Amino acid sequence: MTVSRKQSLTDWQRVQLAQLEYHNWHLGEDVLLPDGRLIGEVVKLIWTADGFRATVIRSAADPQIIVLFRGSSGVRKGDPTTWTNEWLRVNLPIGNAIINQVPDVPQELWTASKENLIIC
């Protein structure tokens, strides 16, 4: 079963879809929810040197693109670069900027804002 605008996802299914951002996707792979519902096909994987990660999915039912932005992996699920690429270079500076009310944006967020990354 595919998802179309007429058959929108429930809130719980949206949570499940968001959790798929941590899956190690491959080009051409089908994206399925745990209940077997087909969301679409992986058409682009974006991994940049500054730690930005995103998976671009072409919807199976509608002419739309879904982008899963991968957040921090954490200590248990991360790899040796998790501390340097995600926590020291991104998360701690963001936290510091919020606490100290400093308008500072890490490079990873600038990368995410570039529109030419997502175009398929």
Residue pairs with C-beta under 8 A, 6 or more apart in sequence:
1 7
1 36
1 37
1 38
2 37
2 38
2 39
2 60
2 61
3 9
3 37
3 38
3 39
3 59
3 60
3 61
4 61
4 62
5 61
5 62
7 61
9 17
13 33
13 35
13 37
16 33
16 34
17 31
17 33
17 39
17 66
17 68
18 68
20 31
20 68
21 55
21 68
21 69
21 70
21 71
22 70
22 73
22 77
23 55
25 31
25 42
25 45
25 55
26 42
26 45
27 42
27 43
27 44
27 45
28 41
28 42
29 41
29 42
30 38
30 40
30 41
30 42
31 38
31 39
31 40
31 41
31 42
31 57
31 66
32 38
32 39
33 39
38 60
39 57
39 59
39 60
39 66
40 57
40 58
40 59
40 60
40 66
41 57
41 58
41 60
42 55
42 56
42 57
43 56
43 57
43 58
43 65
43 120
44 55
44 56
44 118
44 120
45 54
45 55
45 56
46 52
46 53
46 54
46 55
46 56
46 117
46 118
47 53
48 108
48 111
48 117
50 85
50 89
50 106
50 107
50 108
50 111
51 85
51 86
51 89
51 90
51 108
52 108
52 111
52 112
53 69
53 70
54 67
54 68
54 69
54 70
54 112
54 117
54 118
55 67
55 68
55 70
56 65
56 66
56 67
56 118
56 120
57 65
57 66
57 67
57 68
58 65
58 66
58 120
59 65
59 66
65 118
65 120
67 118
69 112
72 78
72 82
72 86
72 87
72 90
72 91
73 79
73 82
73 86
74 82
75 82
75 83
78 86
89 106
89 107
89 108
90 106
90 108
90 109
93 104
93 106
94 106
96 102
96 104
97 103
97 104
97 105
111 117
